[in-house]
C-alpha cells in the first residue's frame, strides 16, 4: 500500500509540473550570452512604427494637424506595402491578412473597443505626448523605407516579454492601526510570512502559521492583471457577492477587443494558466493576500511589446480609478544600455501617465539571478528599472536553493523551522531598482484552461510581484483618505517592511522584506526566549532591559537608546541618550529632543511623516 501511495504522489507531482507551463526550469546564462530580441529584424511580420506628430504650440488647429500627419504616414505606409507586395517572403500570409480585411469590412463581425481604421496592415495602437505608435505588417525590405518616411522616428520589431514565472487582537490593532482584523488560520506559508516580523527559531519556539490582515482586505480596490489567461470558475474566485471578478478585454495583434466570456478567457493560440495563478496568490479567496479586491483580467494573446503597450494604453484611457487601482505586470526583458529602443521609452511614458492618473504599477524583478541594472555587463531590465514601477524580487521561503518543485510539493508545508529562509533566492534578480522582496514560492489552487483542478506549489518573481500588489491593495482599502501614488506606496511599503533581514543582498541595494503592518511574532505554543515584538511582545523582568538583539540583560553598555535598547519592553531600564547629531536618531545615534518623533528613516520631526507609519518608538514620540 505504501508503494501505491508513493507512486500516486509521484504521478501527481509529475502531472502538476507538466501542466504548470509557466513554472519553467530556469536556465542561467552568462551575461554576454543574453539575447536581446529587439536587435534583430524578424522578416515578414508586424513592426511598431513610431511617428512624431509634433506641431507648433501656436497652431489653432493642433489636434487636426496631428491627425493630418498621422493619416499621411498611414497612407504612405499602406501604399508602400501594396507597391512592394513582391518583397514579402510569405505571400500566403500577406493575402490572408488582405482577405481577412475584406471580410471584416463586409461582415463587421469583430467589434473592437477602439477605432483602428479599415486596414489590417497598418493601424494606430497608442499615442502619448507627441508620439504615436502604428502597428504595421512589413517585410525586411520595407522596414528601411518606412524608417525614411518623414515624421517616422523608428521601426521596431514586435517581440515578446517573458513571464517571470516559477512560486492578541488589541495589540495587533495598536501596532498595525487596522480598524478590524481578519485571520486565516493555519494557512499558506507565502501568506503567514507577510504578517509577522522575521521568525527566529532561537527566540520563538513554534512558527505561527496564521495570516493576519485588515478586514477590509482590498475592498473597493481594482487589481488589474496584464497576463496570459484566466479561468475564474474555481472556489478561490467565488466570492463575487463581495467584489467583481472578470476578464475585461483581449489584446491580439495589438488590437483591443471584448472577451467572449468574462469568467473564462484564454489565447486561442497558446492557452496558458499563468494569469489565473498570479491573480490567485494576489487576491484568491483562500490563497490570496487581498481577497476582497476586485480582479480585472487583461488577456494578452501573447506577451509582445505591442500587446503590452496597447493593453496599458487602454487601461490608461479607460480603467484607472485614481488612487484605487493596482496593476500587476509579471514579465520583463533585459536591454542593452547602449541600444534601448523607442518602444521601451514609450512604455515608460505610458506607465508615467498611469502613475500621474493615480494608478500603481507592480512588476516582477525576473528569474535569472542578475543585477537588473548592471553597469559592468552594460544591461538593464525593463519594466523593473522604470522610475514609476515598484519592482519585486523573491526570497527562498522553501529553503530549496534550487528550483525543485518535486521537493516543494513533497514538503507541501506551511511551517518553517529556521530563519535560513530569509535569503534572496539565487534565481531572483536583484539591484538598486528592486524595491522590495516577497516569497518566491507560493501555493495556488485553480482550474486550468481544460477545467482540470490543480493545487500545488509554484514559484517565480511572477508571484512575488502580485503578493506585494495584494499588500498594497489592503493598505489602500484600509486608508481610503490617503491618495496613494507609486512614490507614496513605495515609501509606505518600505516603512512597514522588515529591513535588512535578507541574506545575499549587497549593502548598497534595498533590503526590505514585505510586511502588511503586523510585526509581532507569536509562538504557537506561547514559549519564548527573549523580548520585544519579534518575541511575542515579551517584556523583560525588573532591573533588565531589552537589547537590540531581543535579549533581556543588565549590561549597562547595551541598556542605552543609542545601542538600540527597546524602551517599551524594558520597564524604564533603558538610558535615554540624546543623539549627538542634530536631526538624526535611531540605533547608533540615540533619541530625538523631547516632543519629537524618530521617523522610519532615522530623522527627527513632528509631522505625520515622522510620527506616523514606521515611527521608531524607542527614540522619541509616536502617534
C-alpha positions as CSV (number, residue, x, y, z in Angstrom):
1,X,0.0,0.0,0.0
2,X,2.8,2.4,0.9
3,X,4.3,1.9,-2.6
4,X,1.0,2.7,-4.2
5,X,0.7,5.9,-2.2
6,X,4.2,6.9,-3.2
7,X,3.5,6.1,-6.8
8,X,0.3,8.2,-6.7
9,X,2.2,11.1,-5.1
10,X,4.9,10.9,-7.8
11,X,2.4,10.8,-10.6
12,X,0.5,13.8,-9.1
13,X,3.7,15.8,-8.9
14,X,4.6,15.0,-12.5
15,X,1.1,16.0,-13.7
16,X,1.4,19.3,-11.8
17,X,4.8,20.0,-13.4
18,X,3.6,19.2,-16.9
19,X,0.6,21.4,-16.6
20,X,2.3,24.3,-14.9
21,X,3.5,25.6,-18.2
22,X,5.0,28.9,-16.9
23,X,6.8,27.2,-14.0
24,X,9.6,26.6,-16.4
25,X,13.0,25.3,-15.4
26,X,15.4,28.3,-15.2
27,X,18.4,28.4,-17.4
28,X,21.1,30.7,-16.1
29,X,23.2,32.2,-18.9
30,X,26.4,34.2,-18.8
31,X,25.7,37.9,-19.2
32,X,27.4,38.1,-22.6
33,X,25.1,35.4,-23.9
34,X,21.9,37.2,-23.1
35,X,20.0,37.6,-26.4
36,X,18.4,41.0,-27.0
37,X,15.5,40.1,-29.3
38,X,14.7,43.6,-30.4
39,X,18.0,44.0,-32.1
40,X,17.2,41.6,-34.9
41,X,14.9,42.1,-37.9
42,X,12.4,39.4,-37.9
43,X,11.5,39.0,-41.6
44,X,7.8,39.4,-42.6
45,X,5.9,40.4,-39.5
46,X,4.3,43.2,-37.5
47,X,6.5,46.1,-36.5
48,X,5.9,49.1,-34.3
49,X,6.3,52.3,-36.3
50,X,6.9,55.4,-34.1
51,X,5.6,58.7,-35.5
52,X,6.5,62.1,-34.3
53,X,3.2,64.1,-34.5
54,X,4.7,67.4,-33.1
55,X,3.1,70.6,-34.4
56,X,3.6,74.2,-33.4
57,X,2.1,75.1,-30.0
58,X,0.9,78.3,-31.6
59,X,-1.3,76.3,-34.0
60,X,-5.0,76.9,-33.6
61,X,-5.8,73.5,-35.0
62,X,-3.2,71.4,-33.3
63,X,-5.3,68.2,-33.0
64,X,-6.4,68.5,-36.6
65,X,-2.8,68.9,-37.8
66,X,-1.6,65.9,-35.7
67,X,-4.4,63.9,-37.3
68,X,-3.3,65.0,-40.8
69,X,0.3,64.0,-40.1
70,X,-0.8,60.6,-38.9
71,X,-3.2,60.0,-41.8
72,X,-0.4,60.9,-44.2
73,X,2.0,58.5,-42.7
74,X,-0.5,55.7,-42.6
75,X,-1.5,56.2,-46.2
76,X,2.2,56.3,-47.3
77,X,2.9,53.1,-45.5
78,X,-0.2,51.4,-46.9
79,X,0.9,52.4,-50.4
80,X,4.4,51.1,-49.8
81,X,3.0,47.8,-48.6
82,X,0.9,47.2,-51.7
83,X,3.5,48.5,-54.1
84,X,6.1,46.2,-52.6
85,X,4.0,43.1,-52.2
86,X,6.6,41.0,-54.0
87,X,9.2,41.7,-51.2
88,X,7.2,39.6,-48.7
89,X,8.6,36.1,-48.2
90,X,5.3,34.6,-47.2
91,X,2.7,35.8,-49.7
92,X,0.1,33.4,-48.4
93,X,0.2,35.1,-45.0
94,X,0.1,38.5,-46.8
95,X,-3.0,37.5,-48.7
96,X,-4.7,36.0,-45.6
97,X,-4.4,39.4,-43.9
98,X,-5.8,41.1,-47.1
99,X,-8.7,38.6,-47.2
100,X,-9.4,39.0,-43.5
101,X,-9.5,42.7,-44.0
102,X,-12.1,42.4,-46.8
103,X,-14.2,40.0,-44.7
104,X,-14.2,42.4,-41.8
105,X,-15.3,45.3,-44.0
106,X,-18.1,43.2,-45.3
107,X,-19.3,41.5,-42.2
108,X,-18.1,43.7,-39.3
109,X,-18.1,40.6,-37.1
110,X,-15.5,41.8,-34.7
111,X,-16.4,45.0,-32.8
112,X,-13.2,46.4,-31.4
113,X,-13.3,48.8,-28.4
114,X,-11.0,51.2,-30.2
115,X,-11.3,52.6,-33.8
116,X,-8.3,51.2,-35.7
117,X,-9.5,52.3,-39.2
118,X,-10.1,49.9,-42.1
119,X,-6.7,48.4,-42.6
120,X,-5.2,45.3,-41.0
121,X,-1.8,46.1,-42.5
122,X,-1.2,49.4,-40.6
123,X,-3.1,50.9,-37.7
124,X,-2.5,53.1,-34.6
125,X,-2.3,51.3,-31.2
126,X,-1.1,54.0,-28.8
127,X,-0.5,57.7,-28.5
128,X,1.3,59.6,-25.7
129,X,2.6,63.2,-25.8
130,X,3.6,63.8,-29.4
131,X,4.4,60.2,-30.3
132,X,2.0,57.7,-31.9
133,X,2.7,54.0,-32.4
134,X,1.5,52.4,-35.6
135,X,1.3,48.6,-35.9
136,X,2.4,47.6,-39.5
137,X,2.9,44.3,-41.3
138,X,6.2,44.8,-43.1
139,X,8.8,42.8,-45.0
140,X,12.5,43.2,-44.2
141,X,12.9,45.4,-47.4
142,X,10.1,47.7,-46.3
143,X,11.5,48.4,-42.9
144,X,14.2,50.8,-44.1
145,X,11.8,52.5,-46.5
146,X,9.3,53.1,-43.7
147,X,12.0,54.4,-41.4
148,X,12.9,57.0,-44.1
149,X,9.3,58.4,-44.2
150,X,9.1,61.9,-42.9
151,X,7.9,62.0,-39.2
152,X,8.8,58.3,-38.6
153,X,11.4,58.1,-35.9
154,X,11.9,54.4,-35.7
155,X,10.6,51.0,-36.7
156,X,10.9,48.3,-34.1
157,X,10.1,44.6,-34.4
158,X,7.4,43.2,-32.2
159,X,9.0,40.9,-29.6
160,X,7.8,39.0,-26.6
161,X,8.4,39.9,-22.9
162,X,8.9,36.8,-20.8
163,X,6.6,36.0,-17.9
164,X,8.8,35.7,-14.8
165,X,7.2,32.6,-13.8
166,X,8.0,30.0,-11.4
167,X,6.1,30.5,-6.5
168,X,-3.6,39.3,20.9
169,X,-6.0,41.3,18.7
170,X,-5.8,44.6,20.7
171,X,-2.0,44.8,20.4
172,X,-2.1,43.9,16.8
173,X,-4.6,46.7,16.2
174,X,-2.5,49.1,18.2
175,X,0.6,48.3,16.2
176,X,-0.9,48.0,12.7
177,X,-3.5,50.8,13.1
178,X,-6.1,48.4,11.4
179,X,-9.7,49.2,12.1
180,X,-10.6,45.5,12.4
181,X,-8.7,42.2,11.9
182,X,-9.4,39.0,9.9
183,X,-7.4,35.8,10.5
184,X,-6.8,33.0,8.1
185,X,-5.8,30.1,10.3
186,X,-3.1,27.6,9.5
187,X,-2.7,28.9,6.0
188,X,-0.1,29.1,3.2
189,X,3.5,30.0,4.0
190,X,3.6,32.7,1.4
191,X,0.8,34.5,3.4
192,X,1.8,33.9,7.0
193,X,5.3,35.3,6.4
194,X,3.7,38.6,5.4
195,X,2.0,39.3,8.7
196,X,4.9,38.9,11.2
197,X,8.4,40.0,11.6
198,X,11.4,37.9,11.0
199,X,11.0,34.5,12.6
200,X,14.0,33.2,14.6
201,X,13.9,29.7,16.0
202,X,16.2,30.8,18.8
203,X,13.6,33.3,20.1
204,X,10.2,31.8,19.1
205,X,9.5,28.1,19.8
206,X,6.9,27.2,17.1
207,X,6.2,29.2,14.0
208,X,2.8,30.9,13.7
209,X,1.1,29.7,10.6
210,X,-1.8,32.2,10.7
211,X,-2.2,35.1,8.2
212,X,-3.4,38.3,9.9
213,X,-4.8,41.1,7.7
214,X,-7.1,44.1,7.8
215,X,-10.8,43.1,7.4
216,X,-11.1,45.5,4.5
217,X,-8.8,43.1,2.6
218,X,-8.6,45.3,-0.5
219,X,-12.3,46.0,-0.8
220,X,-13.1,48.7,-3.4
221,X,-9.6,48.4,-5.0
222,X,-9.2,47.3,-8.6
223,X,-6.4,44.9,-9.2
224,X,-5.6,44.7,-12.9
225,X,-3.6,41.7,-14.1
226,X,-1.9,42.0,-17.6
227,X,-1.4,38.4,-18.3
228,X,-1.9,35.3,-20.4
229,X,-5.1,33.5,-19.5
230,X,-7.8,33.4,-16.8
231,X,-10.2,30.8,-15.5
232,X,-12.3,32.3,-12.7
233,X,-14.6,29.3,-12.3
234,X,-12.8,27.8,-9.2
235,X,-13.6,28.3,-5.5
236,X,-10.9,30.9,-4.9
237,X,-12.8,33.3,-7.2
238,X,-16.3,32.5,-6.0
239,X,-17.0,35.4,-3.6
240,X,-18.4,37.7,-6.2
241,X,-21.0,38.9,-3.7
242,X,-18.2,40.9,-2.2
243,X,-16.3,42.0,-5.3
244,X,-16.1,42.0,-9.1
245,X,-14.0,39.2,-10.8
246,X,-13.9,39.2,-14.6
247,X,-11.9,39.3,-17.8
248,X,-12.2,42.8,-19.1
249,X,-10.7,42.7,-22.6
250,X,-8.5,40.8,-25.0
251,X,-5.4,42.1,-26.9
252,X,-4.5,40.3,-30.1
253,X,-2.1,41.8,-32.7
254,X,-2.2,45.0,-30.5
255,X,-5.9,45.4,-31.0
256,X,-8.4,45.7,-28.1
257,X,-11.5,43.5,-28.3
258,X,-14.1,42.4,-25.8
259,X,-13.9,38.9,-24.4
260,X,-16.5,36.2,-25.1
261,X,-16.7,35.0,-21.5
262,X,-15.9,37.2,-18.5
263,X,-15.2,34.1,-16.3
264,X,-13.0,32.3,-18.8
265,X,-10.6,33.8,-21.3
266,X,-7.6,32.3,-22.9
267,X,-5.4,32.8,-26.0
268,X,-6.7,30.7,-29.0
269,X,-3.0,30.1,-30.0
270,X,-1.3,29.1,-26.7
271,X,-3.7,28.7,-23.8
272,X,-1.9,29.3,-20.6
273,X,-2.9,29.5,-16.9
274,X,-0.3,32.0,-15.7
275,X,-2.8,34.8,-15.2
276,X,-5.1,32.5,-13.1
277,X,-2.2,31.5,-10.8
278,X,-0.9,35.1,-10.5
279,X,-4.3,36.5,-9.6
280,X,-4.9,33.6,-7.1
281,X,-1.8,34.4,-5.0
282,X,-2.7,38.1,-5.1
283,X,-6.4,38.0,-4.4
284,X,-7.7,34.5,-4.3
285,X,-10.3,33.8,-1.5
286,X,-8.1,31.1,0.2
287,X,-4.6,31.7,-1.3
288,X,-4.6,35.4,-1.9
289,X,-3.3,38.4,0.1
290,X,-6.3,40.7,-0.7
291,X,-9.4,38.5,-1.0
292,X,-11.9,41.3,-1.3
293,X,-10.2,43.3,-4.0
294,X,-11.7,43.4,-7.5
295,X,-9.9,41.2,-10.1
296,X,-9.8,42.5,-13.6
297,X,-8.0,40.2,-16.0
298,X,-6.5,41.6,-19.2
299,X,-5.8,38.8,-21.7
300,X,-2.7,39.1,-23.9
301,X,-2.8,36.8,-26.9
302,X,1.0,36.8,-26.5
303,X,3.3,38.9,-24.3
304,X,4.7,41.1,-27.0
305,X,5.7,44.7,-26.6
306,X,3.0,45.9,-28.9
307,X,0.3,43.9,-27.0
308,X,1.6,45.3,-23.7
309,X,1.7,48.8,-25.0
310,X,-1.8,48.5,-26.4
311,X,-3.1,47.0,-23.2
312,X,-1.7,49.6,-20.9
313,X,-2.9,52.4,-23.3
314,X,-6.4,51.1,-23.0
315,X,-6.1,50.7,-19.2
316,X,-4.8,54.3,-19.0
317,X,-7.6,55.7,-21.1
318,X,-10.5,53.7,-19.6
319,X,-9.8,51.7,-16.4
320,X,-7.8,53.9,-13.9
321,X,-9.8,54.8,-10.8
322,X,-7.5,57.3,-9.2
323,X,-5.8,56.0,-6.1
324,X,-7.8,52.8,-6.2
325,X,-6.0,51.0,-9.0
326,X,-3.2,48.5,-8.7
327,X,-1.7,47.0,-11.9
328,X,0.4,43.8,-11.9
329,X,2.8,43.0,-14.7
330,X,4.7,39.7,-14.1
331,X,7.0,40.0,-17.1
332,X,10.2,41.8,-18.2
333,X,13.1,41.7,-20.6
334,X,16.8,42.7,-20.5
335,X,18.0,45.5,-22.7
336,X,21.5,46.7,-23.7
337,X,22.1,50.1,-22.2
338,X,23.6,51.2,-25.5
339,X,20.6,50.2,-27.6
340,X,17.4,51.0,-25.8
341,X,14.7,51.0,-28.4
342,X,11.9,53.5,-28.7
343,X,9.2,51.1,-27.6
344,X,10.8,50.9,-24.2
345,X,10.7,54.7,-23.9
346,X,7.1,54.7,-25.0
347,X,6.2,52.0,-22.4
348,X,7.9,54.1,-19.8
349,X,5.8,57.1,-20.8
350,X,2.6,55.2,-20.6
351,X,3.5,54.0,-17.1
352,X,4.3,57.5,-16.1
353,X,0.9,58.7,-17.3
354,X,-0.8,55.8,-15.4
355,X,1.1,57.0,-12.3
356,X,0.1,60.6,-12.8
357,X,-3.5,59.4,-13.1
358,X,-3.3,57.6,-9.7
359,X,-2.6,54.1,-10.7
360,X,0.2,52.0,-9.2
361,X,2.2,49.5,-11.3
362,X,3.9,46.5,-9.7
363,X,6.4,44.4,-11.8
364,X,8.5,41.3,-11.2
365,X,12.3,41.5,-11.0
366,X,12.9,38.4,-13.1
367,X,14.3,34.9,-12.5
368,X,17.8,35.0,-13.9
369,X,19.8,35.8,-10.8
370,X,21.1,39.0,-12.5
371,X,21.6,42.6,-11.3
372,X,18.7,44.4,-13.1
373,X,20.9,47.4,-13.7
374,X,24.3,46.0,-14.5
375,X,27.0,48.6,-15.3
376,X,29.7,46.0,-15.7
377,X,27.9,44.0,-18.3
378,X,26.0,47.0,-19.6
379,X,22.4,45.8,-19.5
380,X,19.2,46.8,-17.8
381,X,15.9,45.1,-17.2
382,X,12.6,46.7,-18.1
383,X,10.0,47.5,-16.8
384,X,11.7,46.8,-13.4
385,X,14.1,49.7,-13.9
386,X,11.4,52.3,-14.7
387,X,11.2,55.0,-12.1
388,X,7.4,54.7,-11.7
389,X,7.2,50.9,-11.1
390,X,7.5,49.0,-7.8
391,X,9.8,46.1,-8.6
392,X,9.7,43.0,-6.5
393,X,12.3,40.2,-6.0
394,X,11.9,36.9,-4.2
395,X,13.2,35.0,-1.2
396,X,13.8,31.3,-0.9
397,X,10.9,30.7,1.5
398,X,11.0,26.9,1.0
399,X,14.8,26.9,1.5
400,X,15.3,24.9,-1.7
401,X,18.4,26.5,-3.0
402,X,17.3,25.3,-6.5
403,X,14.1,25.1,-8.4
404,X,13.0,21.7,-7.1
405,X,9.2,21.5,-7.4
406,X,9.1,17.8,-6.6
407,X,10.7,18.6,-3.2
408,X,8.5,21.6,-2.7
409,X,5.3,19.6,-3.3
410,X,6.6,16.7,-1.3
411,X,7.1,19.0,1.7
412,X,3.9,20.9,1.0
413,X,4.4,22.7,4.3
414,X,3.1,26.0,5.7
415,X,5.6,25.8,8.5
416,X,9.2,26.9,8.8
417,X,11.7,25.8,11.4
418,X,14.6,28.0,10.6
419,X,15.4,31.6,9.8
420,X,17.5,30.4,6.9
421,X,14.7,31.0,4.5
422,X,15.3,34.8,4.7
423,X,17.7,34.9,1.8
424,X,17.4,36.1,-1.7
425,X,16.5,33.1,-3.9
426,X,19.6,32.6,-6.1
427,X,17.5,32.9,-9.3
428,X,15.7,36.1,-8.2
429,X,17.1,39.2,-9.9
430,X,18.3,42.0,-7.6
431,X,19.8,45.5,-7.6
432,X,19.1,49.1,-6.8
433,X,15.8,49.1,-8.8
434,X,14.4,46.2,-6.9
435,X,12.4,48.0,-4.2
436,X,11.2,45.0,-2.1
437,X,11.2,41.2,-1.8
438,X,8.4,38.7,-1.1
439,X,8.1,34.9,-1.1
440,X,9.3,33.4,-4.4
441,X,7.3,30.1,-3.9
442,X,3.6,30.1,-3.4
443,X,0.8,27.6,-3.1
444,X,-2.0,28.1,-5.6
445,X,-5.2,26.2,-6.4
446,X,-7.0,26.7,-9.7
447,X,-8.8,25.3,-12.7
448,X,-6.7,25.3,-15.9
449,X,-7.9,26.0,-19.4
450,X,-9.3,22.5,-19.7
451,X,-11.0,22.7,-16.3
452,X,-8.5,20.3,-14.6
453,X,-8.1,21.2,-10.9
454,X,-4.6,21.8,-9.6
455,X,-3.4,22.5,-6.0
456,X,0.3,22.8,-5.6
457,X,3.5,24.8,-5.3
458,X,4.7,27.1,-8.0
459,X,7.4,29.7,-8.0
460,X,8.9,32.8,-9.5
461,X,9.1,36.6,-9.1
462,X,5.9,36.4,-11.2
463,X,4.3,35.6,-7.8
464,X,6.4,37.9,-5.6
465,X,5.1,40.9,-7.5
466,X,1.3,40.2,-7.1
467,X,1.9,39.3,-3.5
468,X,3.1,42.8,-2.8
469,X,0.5,44.3,-5.1
470,X,-2.0,42.5,-2.8
471,X,-0.5,44.1,0.3
472,X,-0.8,47.5,-1.5
473,X,-4.5,46.8,-2.1
474,X,-5.1,46.1,1.6
475,X,-3.2,49.3,2.5
476,X,-5.3,51.3,0.2
477,X,-8.6,49.9,1.3
478,X,-7.6,50.4,5.0
479,X,-6.5,54.0,4.3
480,X,-9.1,55.5,1.9
481,X,-8.2,59.1,2.9
482,X,-4.7,58.7,1.6
483,X,-4.2,59.4,-2.1
484,X,-1.6,56.8,-2.8
485,X,0.6,57.1,-5.9
486,X,3.6,55.0,-6.8
487,X,6.1,57.0,-4.7
488,X,3.9,57.2,-1.6
489,X,3.2,53.5,-1.8
490,X,6.8,52.6,-2.3
491,X,7.7,54.7,0.8
492,X,4.8,53.2,2.8
493,X,5.9,49.6,1.9
494,X,9.5,50.4,2.8
495,X,8.5,51.9,6.2
496,X,6.4,48.9,7.3
497,X,8.7,46.3,5.7
498,X,11.2,44.2,7.6
499,X,14.6,45.9,6.9
500,X,18.0,44.3,6.4
501,X,16.8,40.7,7.2
502,X,17.5,39.2,3.8
503,X,20.8,37.4,3.2
504,X,22.7,37.6,-0.2
505,X,21.8,41.2,-0.9
506,X,24.7,43.7,-1.2
507,X,24.6,46.5,1.4
508,X,24.3,49.2,-1.3
509,X,20.9,47.8,-2.5
510,X,17.4,47.9,-0.9
511,X,16.9,45.1,1.6
512,X,13.3,45.1,2.5
513,X,11.0,42.1,3.1
514,X,7.4,42.7,2.5
515,X,5.1,43.1,5.6
516,X,1.5,44.2,5.8
517,X,1.9,46.2,9.1
518,X,1.8,43.5,11.7
519,X,5.3,42.8,13.0
520,X,4.8,40.9,16.3
521,X,6.0,37.3,16.0
522,X,3.9,34.9,18.0
523,X,4.8,31.3,19.0
524,X,2.0,28.7,18.5
525,X,2.7,27.3,22.0
526,X,3.4,30.7,23.7
527,X,7.0,29.7,24.5
528,X,9.6,32.4,24.0
529,X,13.3,33.1,24.7
530,X,13.8,36.9,24.6
531,X,11.9,40.1,24.4
532,X,10.3,42.6,22.0
533,X,8.0,42.5,19.1
534,X,9.9,39.7,17.4
535,X,9.4,37.6,20.5
536,X,5.7,37.9,21.1
537,X,5.9,41.4,22.7
538,X,7.6,39.8,25.8
539,X,8.7,42.3,28.4
540,X,11.9,41.9,30.4
541,X,11.8,41.5,34.2
542,X,12.6,44.4,36.5
543,X,16.2,45.6,36.5
544,X,16.8,44.2,33.0
545,X,16.5,45.9,29.6
546,X,15.5,44.5,26.2
547,X,18.6,44.8,24.0
548,X,18.6,45.4,20.2
549,X,19.1,41.7,19.6
550,X,15.9,40.9,21.7
551,X,17.7,39.6,24.8
552,X,17.0,40.6,28.4
553,X,20.2,41.9,30.0
554,X,21.5,44.1,32.9
555,X,24.6,45.1,30.9
556,X,24.6,48.9,31.1
557,X,26.7,49.1,28.0
558,X,23.7,47.9,25.9
559,X,20.9,49.3,28.0
560,X,21.2,52.6,26.2
561,X,19.0,54.1,23.4
562,X,22.0,54.7,21.2
563,X,22.7,50.9,21.3
564,X,19.1,50.1,20.3
565,X,17.6,49.4,23.7
566,X,13.9,48.7,23.3
567,X,12.1,51.1,25.7
568,X,8.6,49.6,25.6
569,X,9.9,46.2,26.7
570,X,12.4,47.3,29.3
571,X,10.3,48.8,32.3
572,X,12.3,52.1,32.4
573,X,15.7,50.4,32.4
574,X,16.9,52.0,29.1
575,X,19.1,55.0,29.4
576,X,17.8,57.7,27.0
577,X,20.8,59.1,25.2
578,X,20.2,62.2,23.2
579,X,21.6,61.9,19.7
580,X,24.8,63.9,19.2
581,X,23.9,64.5,15.6
582,X,21.2,67.1,15.2
583,X,18.2,65.8,13.4
584,X,19.4,62.1,13.4
585,X,18.1,59.3,15.6
586,X,17.9,55.6,16.0
587,X,20.3,52.7,16.8
588,X,23.8,54.2,16.7
589,X,22.6,57.8,17.4
590,X,20.1,57.8,20.2
591,X,16.9,59.9,21.0
592,X,15.3,62.9,19.4
593,X,14.7,66.0,21.5
594,X,11.6,65.9,23.8
595,X,8.4,66.2,21.8
596,X,9.9,65.0,18.5
597,X,9.4,61.7,16.7
598,X,12.0,59.5,15.1
599,X,11.0,58.5,11.6
600,X,11.5,55.2,9.8
601,X,14.4,56.8,8.0
602,X,16.1,57.8,11.3
603,X,15.3,61.6,11.3
604,X,13.7,63.8,13.9
605,X,10.5,65.7,13.2
606,X,6.9,66.5,14.3
607,X,4.8,65.9,11.3
608,X,3.0,62.7,10.3
609,X,5.9,61.7,8.1
610,X,7.9,61.3,11.2
611,X,5.3,60.3,13.8
612,X,3.1,58.1,11.7
613,X,3.8,54.9,9.8
614,X,7.2,53.4,10.6
615,X,7.9,55.8,13.5
616,X,10.5,54.4,15.9
617,X,9.0,54.5,19.4
618,X,12.4,53.7,21.1
619,X,13.8,57.0,20.1
620,X,11.0,59.6,20.5
621,X,7.3,60.1,20.5
622,X,4.9,58.4,18.0
623,X,1.2,58.6,17.3
